[in-house]
Amino acid sequence: MNEIAKVKKEVKLSKWAEMVRQRNESGLTVTDWCRENGINLKTYYYRLKRVRLAVCNEIEQHDIVPVEPIAGTEITAEKIEISVGDVKIFLPDDFNESTLRRLLGVLR
C-alpha cells in the first residue's frame, strides 16, 4: 500500500473512531443515534468493526522484548512485604489468605 493510500485509510479510520466515540458519549442506543445522524445501521456496525480491527492490529504489531535480569541481583518469589515498626515480613504472592489475615491480626 502506498503512502497516500495509508494516509487516506488512517484519516477514514480516525473519522469512524470519532463517530463511534460520539455515539458512545451520546447515551443513545445505536439505533436511535444512527437514526438521528442519518447513518445506516449496517454502515455503523461495518465502521465499528473496522475501527476495532485496526486497534487489534495495532496492538498485535508490538514486539515482545525479552528482559534479562541484571547480574548480581537476587531473584526471589517474595512479592509481599509487610512492615510494622522494626518488624519486616516477606511473603510469597501466593501466601494463604486466611493465614495472612491471622498474621495481620497478631501484628496489630
C-alpha positions as CSV (number, residue, x, y, z in Angstrom):
1,M,0.0,0.0,0.0
2,N,1.5,3.3,-1.0
3,E,1.8,6.3,1.4
4,I,-1.2,8.2,0.0
5,A,-3.4,5.2,0.4
6,K,-2.1,4.6,4.0
7,V,-2.9,8.3,4.9
8,K,-6.4,8.1,3.4
9,K,-7.1,4.9,5.3
10,E,-5.8,6.4,8.6
11,V,-8.0,9.5,8.1
12,K,-11.0,7.4,7.3
13,L,-10.5,5.3,10.4
14,S,-9.9,8.4,12.5
15,K,-13.3,9.8,11.4
16,W,-15.0,6.5,12.0
17,A,-13.4,6.2,15.5
18,E,-14.7,9.7,16.2
19,M,-18.2,8.7,15.1
20,V,-18.1,5.7,17.5
21,R,-16.9,7.9,20.3
22,Q,-19.7,10.4,19.7
23,R,-22.3,7.6,19.7
24,N,-20.9,6.2,23.0
25,E,-20.9,9.6,24.7
26,S,-24.4,10.4,23.4
27,G,-26.0,7.9,25.7
28,L,-28.4,6.9,22.9
29,T,-28.8,3.4,21.6
30,V,-27.0,2.6,18.3
31,T,-30.3,2.5,16.5
32,D,-31.5,5.9,17.9
33,W,-28.1,7.6,17.3
34,C,-28.0,6.3,13.7
35,R,-31.5,7.5,13.0
36,E,-30.7,10.9,14.4
37,N,-27.5,11.2,12.4
38,G,-28.8,9.7,9.1
39,I,-26.4,6.7,9.2
40,N,-27.5,3.3,8.1
41,L,-27.3,0.8,11.0
42,K,-25.3,-1.7,8.8
43,T,-22.9,1.1,7.9
44,Y,-22.3,2.0,11.6
45,Y,-21.6,-1.6,12.5
46,Y,-19.3,-2.0,9.5
47,R,-17.3,1.0,10.5
48,L,-17.2,-0.1,14.2
49,K,-15.8,-3.5,13.1
50,R,-13.1,-1.8,11.0
51,V,-12.1,0.5,13.9
52,R,-11.9,-2.4,16.3
53,L,-9.8,-4.5,13.8
54,A,-7.4,-1.5,13.3
55,V,-7.0,-1.3,17.1
56,C,-6.4,-5.0,17.4
57,N,-3.8,-4.9,14.5
58,E,-2.0,-2.0,16.2
59,I,-1.8,-4.0,19.4
60,E,-0.5,-7.1,17.7
61,Q,2.3,-5.2,16.0
62,H,4.1,-4.5,19.3
63,D,7.3,-6.6,19.7
64,I,7.9,-8.7,22.7
65,V,11.3,-7.8,24.1
66,P,13.0,-10.3,26.4
67,V,14.2,-8.9,29.6
68,E,17.4,-10.3,31.2
69,P,18.0,-10.0,34.9
70,I,20.8,-7.8,36.0
71,A,23.9,-9.8,37.1
72,G,24.2,-9.9,40.9
73,T,20.5,-9.2,41.6
74,E,18.7,-11.7,43.8
75,I,15.6,-13.2,42.3
76,T,13.0,-14.4,44.8
77,A,9.4,-15.5,44.8
78,E,8.6,-13.0,47.6
79,K,6.1,-10.4,46.4
80,I,4.5,-9.1,49.6
81,E,6.4,-7.0,52.2
82,I,4.7,-6.1,55.5
83,S,6.4,-3.6,57.8
84,V,5.2,-2.9,61.3
85,G,7.7,-0.8,63.3
86,D,11.0,-2.6,63.2
87,V,9.5,-5.9,62.0
88,K,9.6,-6.7,58.3
89,I,7.9,-9.8,56.9
90,F,8.4,-11.0,53.3
91,L,5.8,-13.4,51.9
92,P,5.3,-15.1,48.5
93,D,2.4,-13.7,46.4
94,D,0.5,-17.0,46.8
95,F,0.5,-16.9,50.6
96,N,-2.7,-18.3,52.1
97,E,-5.2,-15.5,52.6
98,S,-6.7,-16.7,55.8
99,T,-3.2,-17.2,57.3
100,L,-2.4,-13.6,56.2
101,R,-5.5,-12.3,57.9
102,R,-4.5,-14.0,61.2
103,L,-0.9,-12.7,60.9
104,L,-2.2,-9.1,60.4
105,G,-4.4,-9.5,63.4
106,V,-1.5,-10.5,65.5
107,L,0.7,-7.6,64.3
108,R,-2.0,-5.1,65.2
